[in-house]
Amino acid sequence: MVKYWELAKSQMKVDSAYTAWYWAETCSAILRLLITYYFWLAVYENNDSIKGIGFQSMLTYIVVAMIIEQYVSGVGDGLARQIKDGSIVLELLKPYHMLNKMIALDIGSKISSFFRATLPIIAIAFLFLSLSFPTNIVIYLYFIISFALGVLIGAQIDLMIGIVAFWTVNVWGVRVLREAIIKFFSGALIPLSLFPNWFQDVSQFLPFQAMVYIPTAIFTGQIHDTNQIISSIGLQIFWLISMYALLRFLWSIAIRKITIFGG
C-alpha cells in the first residue's frame, strides 16, 4: 500500500507543478457553477416546483451531482494512452500491478482536483447559493461512504474503456458514448425521478446510478430512510464487486495481446 500512496503523492506534485492549469480548472469550476445556477433559476422562474422538487432542493441536487461527476472518470485516459504508445510494456515489468498503479495515480489526481475545483464550488455554494445541507451528522457519514463507492465504481468502468484500446485504433468515440450514457443514467444531468418510469426501471439494472445518483440522493434527502440508505449502499457494493471482477477478467484477456520484440 505504501508504494501506491507514494504514486498518488507523485501525481499530486505533478498536478500542482502547472500553475496555469491549476487556476484554469478553478475558474472553469466556478464558471460551470454559475451557468448551472442561472440555468435552473430561469427554469424555475414561473414554477414553484417540478414534480414536487423545489428550486433550492433541485439546485442542491445539481450542484452535488456536478461535484461527484468530476470524480467518476479520468483514469482510463492514461491507460489507453500507454497502450497506444507502447509504454505499457515497460509498466508491466515494474513491481506493481498496472491497474492498481493507475487507480493510485487517479486518486492523487482527484485529491488535487478537490482543492482546485471542489473547494471553490463548495465555498461559493455555501456562501451565496443557499443550498440545503443535511442537519443529521450521520447523513454525512453515509454520503462519504456512498461517494467513495461511486468513485471506485466509476474508476472500474473507466479502466474498462481504457482497455478497449487493445482492440481499437482510438477509444475517443467509446469515451464520448460513455459520457453521454453516464450523463443520463447516473442522474448527473437531472434527477432520475424526473425521467419516465420506464427509464427509471432500466436504470435500476445498470451500474451508472450507483456512481452519482445514490450518493447525491442520500445527501439531498431523496433517499432518507435508514433502511433505504443501507440497501442503496449495499447495491453500490454489489456493483463495485461486479465491475472489479469484470475489469480483472477483461485485463487478463487483454494482456495476452501484448507482443514484445527485442530485448
C-alpha positions as CSV (number, residue, x, y, z in Angstrom):
1,M,0.0,0.0,0.0
2,V,2.9,2.4,0.7
3,K,4.2,2.3,-2.9
4,Y,0.7,3.1,-4.2
5,W,0.4,6.0,-1.8
6,E,3.8,7.3,-3.0
7,L,2.5,7.1,-6.5
8,A,-0.6,9.1,-5.5
9,K,1.6,11.8,-3.9
10,S,3.8,12.0,-7.0
11,Q,0.7,12.7,-9.1
12,M,-0.4,15.4,-6.7
13,K,3.1,17.0,-7.1
14,V,2.8,16.8,-10.9
15,D,-0.6,18.4,-10.8
16,S,0.5,21.3,-8.6
17,A,3.5,22.0,-10.7
18,Y,1.5,23.5,-13.5
19,T,0.1,26.8,-12.0
20,A,-1.7,27.9,-15.1
21,W,-3.6,24.6,-15.4
22,Y,-4.3,24.7,-11.7
23,W,-6.1,28.1,-11.8
24,A,-7.7,27.3,-15.2
25,E,-9.5,24.4,-13.6
26,T,-10.6,26.5,-10.6
27,C,-12.0,29.2,-12.9
28,S,-13.7,26.5,-15.1
29,A,-15.4,25.0,-12.0
30,I,-16.7,28.4,-10.8
31,L,-18.0,29.2,-14.3
32,R,-19.8,25.9,-14.6
33,L,-21.4,26.5,-11.2
34,L,-22.6,30.0,-12.3
35,I,-24.0,28.6,-15.6
36,T,-25.8,25.9,-13.7
37,Y,-27.3,28.3,-11.2
38,Y,-28.7,30.7,-13.8
39,F,-30.0,27.9,-16.0
40,W,-32.1,26.5,-13.2
41,L,-33.1,29.9,-12.0
42,A,-34.6,30.5,-15.4
43,V,-36.3,27.1,-15.4
44,Y,-38.0,27.9,-12.1
45,E,-38.8,31.5,-12.9
46,N,-42.5,30.6,-13.4
47,N,-42.6,27.4,-11.4
48,D,-42.6,26.8,-7.6
49,S,-41.7,23.2,-8.1
50,I,-41.1,20.5,-10.7
51,K,-42.6,17.1,-9.8
52,G,-42.5,18.1,-6.2
53,I,-38.9,19.3,-6.2
54,G,-38.4,23.0,-5.3
55,F,-35.8,25.3,-6.6
56,Q,-33.5,25.0,-3.6
57,S,-33.7,21.2,-3.5
58,M,-33.1,21.0,-7.2
59,L,-30.1,23.3,-7.1
60,T,-28.6,21.4,-4.2
61,Y,-29.0,18.1,-6.2
62,I,-27.5,19.5,-9.4
63,V,-24.5,21.1,-7.6
64,V,-23.7,18.0,-5.6
65,A,-24.1,15.8,-8.7
66,M,-21.8,18.1,-10.6
67,I,-19.2,17.8,-7.9
68,I,-19.4,14.0,-7.8
69,E,-19.5,13.6,-11.6
70,Q,-16.0,15.1,-12.0
71,Y,-14.6,12.2,-9.8
72,V,-16.1,9.2,-11.6
73,S,-14.0,9.3,-14.7
74,G,-10.5,10.1,-16.0
75,V,-8.3,7.1,-15.0
76,G,-9.0,5.3,-18.3
77,D,-7.4,8.0,-20.4
78,G,-3.9,7.3,-19.1
79,L,-4.3,3.6,-19.6
80,A,-5.5,4.0,-23.2
81,R,-2.6,6.3,-23.9
82,Q,0.0,3.9,-22.6
83,I,-1.5,1.1,-24.6
84,K,-1.3,3.1,-27.8
85,D,2.2,4.4,-27.4
86,G,3.5,1.0,-26.2
87,S,4.9,2.2,-22.8
88,I,2.6,-0.3,-21.1
89,V,5.2,-2.9,-21.9
90,L,7.7,-1.3,-19.5
91,E,5.0,-0.7,-16.9
92,L,4.2,-4.5,-16.8
93,L,7.8,-5.2,-15.9
94,K,7.7,-3.0,-12.8
95,P,6.9,-4.3,-9.3
96,Y,3.3,-3.3,-9.1
97,H,0.0,-4.2,-10.7
98,M,-0.6,-1.9,-13.6
99,L,-4.3,-1.3,-12.8
100,N,-3.6,-0.6,-9.1
101,K,-1.0,1.9,-10.2
102,M,-3.4,3.7,-12.5
103,I,-6.0,3.9,-9.7
104,A,-3.4,5.2,-7.3
105,L,-2.4,8.0,-9.7
106,D,-6.1,8.7,-10.3
107,I,-6.6,9.1,-6.5
108,G,-3.7,11.6,-6.4
109,S,-5.2,13.5,-9.3
110,K,-8.6,13.6,-7.6
111,I,-7.2,14.8,-4.3
112,S,-5.6,17.7,-6.3
113,S,-8.9,18.3,-8.1
114,F,-10.6,18.6,-4.7
115,F,-8.5,21.6,-3.8
116,R,-8.6,23.1,-7.3
117,A,-12.2,22.7,-8.2
118,T,-14.4,21.2,-5.5
119,L,-13.4,23.5,-2.6
120,P,-14.2,26.7,-4.6
121,I,-17.6,25.3,-5.6
122,I,-18.4,24.3,-2.0
123,A,-17.4,27.7,-0.7
124,I,-19.4,29.7,-3.3
125,A,-22.4,27.4,-2.9
126,F,-22.4,27.6,0.9
127,L,-21.9,31.4,1.0
128,F,-24.1,32.6,-1.9
129,L,-26.5,29.9,-3.2
130,S,-28.4,29.0,0.0
131,L,-28.3,25.2,-0.7
132,S,-30.0,22.7,1.5
133,F,-27.5,20.9,3.7
134,P,-28.3,17.8,5.9
135,T,-28.7,18.6,9.6
136,N,-28.0,15.0,10.7
137,I,-24.3,14.3,11.0
138,V,-24.9,10.6,10.2
139,I,-26.1,11.5,6.8
140,Y,-22.7,13.0,6.0
141,L,-21.1,9.7,7.0
142,Y,-23.4,7.7,4.8
143,F,-22.8,10.2,2.0
144,I,-19.0,9.9,2.3
145,I,-19.2,6.1,2.1
146,S,-21.6,6.2,-0.8
147,F,-19.5,8.8,-2.6
148,A,-16.3,6.7,-2.2
149,L,-18.1,3.7,-3.6
150,G,-19.4,5.7,-6.5
151,V,-15.9,6.9,-7.4
152,L,-14.5,3.4,-7.2
153,I,-17.3,2.0,-9.5
154,G,-16.6,4.8,-11.9
155,A,-12.9,4.0,-11.9
156,Q,-13.5,0.3,-12.8
157,I,-15.8,1.3,-15.7
158,D,-13.3,3.9,-16.9
159,L,-10.5,1.4,-16.9
160,M,-12.6,-1.0,-18.9
161,I,-13.0,1.8,-21.5
162,G,-9.2,2.2,-21.5
163,I,-8.7,-1.5,-22.0
164,V,-10.7,-1.2,-25.2
165,A,-7.6,0.4,-26.7
166,F,-6.1,-3.1,-27.1
167,W,-8.7,-3.7,-29.8
168,T,-9.4,-0.3,-31.4
169,V,-7.4,2.4,-33.1
170,N,-8.9,5.1,-30.9
171,V,-11.2,5.0,-27.8
172,W,-12.4,8.6,-28.2
173,G,-15.7,7.5,-29.7
174,V,-16.3,4.9,-26.9
175,R,-15.5,7.5,-24.3
176,V,-17.9,10.1,-25.8
177,L,-20.6,7.4,-25.8
178,R,-19.8,6.5,-22.2
179,E,-20.0,10.1,-21.1
180,A,-23.4,10.5,-22.7
181,I,-24.7,7.3,-21.1
182,I,-23.4,8.4,-17.7
183,K,-25.0,11.8,-18.0
184,F,-28.4,10.3,-18.4
185,F,-28.4,7.0,-16.5
186,S,-26.3,8.2,-13.5
187,G,-28.6,11.1,-12.7
188,A,-25.8,13.6,-13.2
189,L,-27.8,15.7,-15.6
190,I,-31.1,15.8,-13.8
191,P,-32.6,13.6,-11.0
192,L,-33.7,10.2,-12.2
193,S,-37.1,10.9,-10.7
194,L,-37.8,13.4,-13.4
195,F,-37.4,10.7,-16.2
196,P,-40.3,8.5,-17.3
197,N,-41.0,5.4,-15.2
198,W,-39.6,3.0,-17.9
199,F,-36.3,5.0,-17.9
200,Q,-36.1,4.7,-14.1
201,D,-36.8,1.0,-14.3
202,V,-34.0,0.5,-16.9
203,S,-31.5,2.5,-14.8
204,Q,-32.2,0.2,-11.8
205,F,-30.4,-2.6,-13.7
206,L,-27.3,-0.6,-14.7
207,P,-24.3,0.4,-12.6
208,F,-24.4,4.1,-13.5
209,Q,-26.9,5.3,-10.9
210,A,-24.6,3.9,-8.2
211,M,-22.0,6.3,-9.3
212,V,-23.8,9.7,-9.0
213,Y,-27.5,9.4,-8.2
214,I,-27.3,7.3,-5.0
215,P,-24.7,9.5,-3.1
216,T,-26.5,12.7,-4.3
217,A,-29.9,11.4,-3.3
218,I,-28.6,10.5,0.1
219,F,-27.1,14.0,0.6
220,T,-30.3,15.7,-0.6
221,G,-32.7,13.5,1.3
222,Q,-34.4,11.9,-1.7
223,I,-33.1,8.7,-0.1
224,H,-33.8,9.4,3.6
225,D,-35.0,6.2,5.3
226,T,-32.1,4.4,7.1
227,N,-33.1,1.0,5.5
228,Q,-33.2,2.6,2.1
229,I,-29.8,4.2,2.6
230,I,-28.2,0.9,3.7
231,S,-29.8,-1.1,0.9
232,S,-28.6,1.6,-1.6
233,I,-25.1,1.4,-0.3
234,G,-25.4,-2.4,-0.4
235,L,-26.3,-2.1,-4.1
236,Q,-23.2,0.0,-4.7
237,I,-21.0,-2.6,-3.1
238,F,-22.6,-5.2,-5.4
239,W,-21.8,-3.1,-8.4
240,L,-18.3,-2.4,-7.2
241,I,-17.5,-6.1,-6.8
242,S,-19.1,-6.9,-10.1
243,M,-17.2,-4.2,-12.0
244,Y,-14.0,-5.1,-10.3
245,A,-14.3,-8.8,-11.3
246,L,-15.3,-7.9,-14.9
247,L,-12.4,-5.5,-15.1
248,R,-9.8,-8.1,-14.0
249,F,-11.3,-10.6,-16.4
250,L,-11.0,-8.2,-19.3
251,W,-7.5,-7.3,-18.3
252,S,-6.4,-11.0,-18.2
253,I,-7.6,-11.4,-21.7
254,A,-6.2,-8.1,-23.0
255,I,-2.6,-8.5,-21.8
256,R,-2.4,-11.7,-23.9
257,K,-2.4,-9.5,-27.0
258,I,0.9,-7.9,-26.0
259,T,3.8,-9.0,-28.1
260,I,7.3,-7.8,-27.2
261,F,10.1,-7.8,-29.8
262,G,13.8,-7.4,-29.0
263,G,15.4,-7.4,-25.6
